[in-house]
Amino acid sequence: MSKRGFKKKDNGGSPSWLTTYSDLMSLLLTFFILLFSMSTVDAKKFKDIAYSLQSVLTGLGGPYPIEGGTINDIEIPNVEHIGEDDEIDFESLPEEVQEMYGRVVDYIGDNELEAKVTVNANRRGVFVDIKEAILFEPGKAELKESGLQVLKRLEGLVNDFDNELVIEGHTDDVPMNSRQYPSNWELSTARAVTVVRYLIDEENVAPNRLSAVGYGEYRPIVPNDSAANRSTNRRVNILIIINGEGEINGSTNDSQ
């Protein structure tokens, strides 16, 4: 007796795998809706993402990764200003600082540099403030021709005393994000070093009198809340230090 084949009855409906797949998609959709409903827009994170995308698209690189986040995540403590904008009673400053201040102001006036630099003083000494627009192109640390001319005219001042000179670089709060200068720390320090190298190589200032420091955007003169204020804060200071004993060292004027 021959065996007859029987066909299984097709009950219709979707395949079993499709039902499982649909359930999975429903669960994923529910999960992401839940995440979205609990999320809030973080402006700072959005800004960081925008800078990262910009760096990728322009090929300029991004911030250096560090443990626990990026350099943008570091919370910088409040720092006192170096004193340009502090309300200091000039008469309360040491006599040696007042004397130095008068000599520097006289030199700036005699050399017609009032439109190029400003002079101020605090308890550390007297500083000559040179704006970025005179010294450097935005985001650069190579001296412009106008900067070279101003520094050349200041040669008589920096070589008139033996006091220590601290060259201080400052920026505004606009983020810096390039391969050469990943942040304003690097840019401000590079600018200070550039001025130091010029004074050594071109004006024969003794290297042991010089030091360079970059403060980034963290010691502004005025709040960084307008284009004019940001321009004010982008600067390099030549600080003439009054030594621990409050003396002015080796002024060549004394020997004349």
C-alpha positions as CSV (number, residue, x, y, z in Angstrom):
1,M,0.0,0.0,0.0
2,S,1.5,3.3,-1.1
3,K,1.9,6.2,1.4
4,R,0.2,9.3,0.5
5,G,1.7,12.7,1.3
6,F,-0.3,15.2,3.3
7,K,0.2,19.0,3.2
8,K,0.2,20.9,6.4
9,K,-2.7,23.2,6.7
10,D,-1.8,26.9,6.4
11,N,-3.5,28.8,9.1
12,G,-2.4,32.2,7.8
13,G,-0.9,35.1,9.9
14,S,2.6,36.6,10.1
15,P,5.8,34.5,10.6
16,S,6.9,34.0,14.2
17,W,10.1,36.0,13.7
18,L,8.2,39.1,12.5
19,T,6.2,39.2,15.8
20,T,9.4,39.0,17.8
21,Y,11.0,41.8,15.7
22,S,8.0,44.0,16.1
23,D,8.1,43.5,19.9
24,L,11.8,44.5,19.9
25,M,11.1,47.7,17.9
26,S,8.3,48.7,20.2
27,L,10.5,48.2,23.3
28,L,13.3,50.3,21.7
29,L,10.9,53.1,20.7
30,T,9.5,53.2,24.2
31,F,13.0,53.3,25.7
32,F,14.1,56.2,23.6
33,I,10.9,58.1,24.2
34,L,11.5,57.7,27.9
35,L,15.0,59.0,27.6
36,F,13.9,62.0,25.6
37,S,11.2,62.8,28.1
38,M,13.7,62.9,30.9
39,S,16.4,64.8,29.0
40,T,17.1,68.6,29.1
41,V,19.1,70.7,26.7
42,D,22.6,71.5,28.2
43,A,23.8,74.7,26.5
44,K,27.4,74.1,27.4
45,K,27.4,70.5,26.1
46,F,25.8,71.7,22.9
47,K,28.4,74.4,22.5
48,D,31.2,71.8,23.1
49,I,29.7,69.5,20.5
50,A,29.5,72.4,18.0
51,Y,33.2,73.2,18.5
52,S,34.1,69.6,18.1
53,L,32.1,69.3,14.9
54,Q,33.8,72.5,13.7
55,S,37.2,71.2,14.4
56,V,36.5,67.9,12.5
57,L,35.1,69.8,9.5
58,T,38.0,72.2,9.4
59,G,40.8,69.8,10.3
60,L,42.0,71.9,13.2
61,G,41.8,69.2,15.8
62,G,39.9,69.2,19.0
63,P,40.5,69.7,22.7
64,Y,42.9,67.3,24.3
65,P,41.1,64.4,26.1
66,I,41.8,64.1,29.8
67,E,40.7,61.7,32.5
68,G,37.0,62.4,33.4
69,G,36.3,64.6,30.3
70,T,37.9,67.3,28.2
71,I,39.8,70.5,29.0
72,N,36.5,72.3,28.7
73,D,35.2,70.4,31.7
74,I,37.8,71.7,34.1
75,E,36.4,74.3,36.5
76,I,38.8,77.2,36.8
77,P,38.8,78.9,40.2
78,N,38.3,82.6,40.5
79,V,41.6,84.5,40.3
80,E,42.3,88.0,41.4
81,H,43.1,90.4,38.7
82,I,46.7,91.5,38.4
83,G,45.7,95.0,39.4
84,E,45.1,97.1,36.3
85,D,41.5,97.7,37.1
86,D,41.7,97.6,40.9
87,E,40.9,100.7,42.8
88,I,44.3,101.3,44.3
89,D,45.1,104.5,46.1
90,F,48.3,105.6,44.3
91,E,49.5,107.3,47.4
92,S,49.4,104.0,49.3
93,L,51.8,102.3,46.9
94,P,55.5,102.0,48.0
95,E,57.6,105.1,47.3
96,E,59.8,103.1,44.9
97,V,56.8,102.1,42.8
98,Q,55.6,105.7,42.6
99,E,59.1,106.8,41.5
100,M,59.2,104.0,38.9
101,Y,55.8,104.9,37.6
102,G,56.8,108.5,37.1
103,R,59.9,107.6,35.2
104,V,57.9,105.2,32.9
105,V,55.2,107.7,32.2
106,D,57.8,110.3,31.4
107,Y,59.5,107.9,29.0
108,I,56.2,107.0,27.2
109,G,55.4,110.7,26.8
110,D,58.9,111.6,25.6
111,N,58.7,108.9,22.9
112,E,55.2,109.7,21.9
113,L,53.8,106.2,22.8
114,E,50.7,107.3,24.6
115,A,48.4,106.1,21.8
116,K,50.1,102.7,21.7
117,V,50.5,101.7,25.3
118,T,49.1,102.5,28.8
119,V,50.9,102.6,32.1
120,N,49.6,101.5,35.5
121,A,51.0,100.3,38.8
122,N,50.2,98.0,41.7
123,R,52.2,96.8,44.7
124,R,54.2,94.4,42.5
125,G,55.6,97.2,40.3
126,V,54.8,99.1,37.1
127,F,53.5,97.6,33.9
128,V,53.2,98.7,30.3
129,D,50.1,97.4,28.7
130,I,50.3,96.8,24.9
131,K,47.1,95.7,23.1
132,E,46.8,92.6,20.9
133,A,45.8,94.7,17.8
134,I,49.3,96.3,17.9
135,L,51.3,93.2,18.5
136,F,49.5,90.2,16.9
137,E,47.0,89.0,14.4
138,P,43.9,87.3,16.0
139,G,44.8,83.8,17.2
140,K,48.4,84.2,16.2
141,A,51.7,84.6,18.2
142,E,53.9,86.1,15.5
143,L,54.8,89.8,16.0
144,K,53.3,92.2,13.5
145,E,55.3,95.0,12.0
146,S,53.5,97.5,14.2
147,G,54.3,95.4,17.2
148,L,58.0,95.3,16.3
149,Q,58.1,99.1,16.0
150,V,56.5,99.6,19.5
151,L,58.8,97.1,21.1
152,K,61.8,98.7,19.4
153,R,60.8,102.1,20.9
154,L,60.4,100.5,24.3
155,E,64.0,99.3,24.2
156,G,65.3,102.3,26.0
157,L,62.8,101.7,28.8
158,V,63.5,98.0,29.4
159,N,67.2,98.6,29.3
160,D,67.1,101.6,31.6
161,F,66.8,99.5,34.7
162,D,68.2,96.1,35.9
163,N,64.9,95.1,37.5
164,E,63.2,91.8,36.7
165,L,60.8,92.0,33.8
166,V,57.7,89.7,33.7
167,I,56.0,89.5,30.3
168,E,52.4,88.5,30.8
169,G,50.1,87.3,28.1
170,H,46.3,87.7,28.3
171,T,43.4,86.8,26.0
172,D,39.6,87.3,26.0
173,D,37.2,84.4,26.7
174,V,36.6,83.4,23.1
175,P,37.6,79.7,23.0
176,M,40.8,78.9,21.1
177,N,40.8,75.5,19.4
178,S,43.6,74.7,17.0
179,R,46.4,72.2,16.7
180,Q,49.0,74.8,17.6
181,Y,47.0,76.5,20.4
182,P,44.4,74.1,21.9
183,S,43.3,76.7,24.4
184,N,43.9,80.3,25.4
185,W,46.5,79.1,27.9
186,E,48.8,78.1,25.1
187,L,48.1,81.2,23.0
188,S,48.7,83.7,25.8
189,T,51.9,81.9,26.9
190,A,53.2,81.7,23.3
191,R,52.7,85.5,22.9
192,A,54.5,86.2,26.1
193,V,57.4,84.0,25.0
194,T,57.5,85.7,21.6
195,V,58.0,89.1,23.3
196,V,60.7,87.6,25.6
197,R,62.5,86.1,22.6
198,Y,62.4,89.5,20.8
199,L,63.8,91.4,23.8
200,I,66.6,88.9,24.2
201,D,67.5,88.5,20.5
202,E,66.9,92.0,19.2
203,E,67.3,94.3,22.2
204,N,70.0,92.5,24.1
205,V,68.0,92.3,27.4
206,A,69.7,89.9,29.8
207,P,67.8,86.6,29.8
208,N,68.1,86.3,33.6
209,R,66.0,89.4,34.0
210,L,63.1,88.0,32.0
211,S,60.3,85.5,32.6
212,A,57.1,84.8,30.6
213,V,53.7,83.8,31.8
214,G,50.3,83.2,30.2
215,Y,47.1,83.8,32.0
216,G,44.6,82.9,29.2
217,E,41.3,84.7,29.8
218,Y,41.3,84.4,33.5
219,R,42.7,87.8,34.5
220,P,40.5,90.3,32.6
221,I,40.6,94.0,33.1
222,V,36.9,94.3,32.3
223,P,34.1,91.8,31.9
224,N,34.1,89.9,28.6
225,D,30.6,91.0,27.7
226,S,31.2,93.1,24.6
227,A,33.5,93.3,21.6
228,A,35.1,96.4,23.0
229,N,35.8,94.8,26.4
230,R,37.2,91.7,24.8
231,S,39.6,93.9,22.8
232,T,40.7,95.6,26.0
233,N,41.4,92.2,27.7
234,R,43.6,90.9,24.8
235,R,46.9,92.3,25.7
236,V,50.6,91.7,26.7
237,N,52.0,93.4,29.8
238,I,55.6,94.3,30.5
239,L,55.8,94.3,34.2
240,I,58.8,96.0,35.9
241,I,59.1,94.3,39.2
242,I,60.1,96.2,42.3
243,N,62.3,93.8,44.2
244,G,61.7,92.5,47.8
245,E,63.5,95.4,49.3
246,G,61.4,97.9,47.4
247,E,64.4,99.2,45.4
248,I,64.8,100.3,41.8
249,N,67.9,98.6,40.5
250,G,70.6,100.0,38.3
251,S,68.8,102.9,36.6
252,T,71.2,104.3,34.0
253,N,69.7,107.7,34.7
254,D,71.4,107.7,38.1
255,S,74.8,107.5,36.4
256,Q,74.2,110.4,34.1
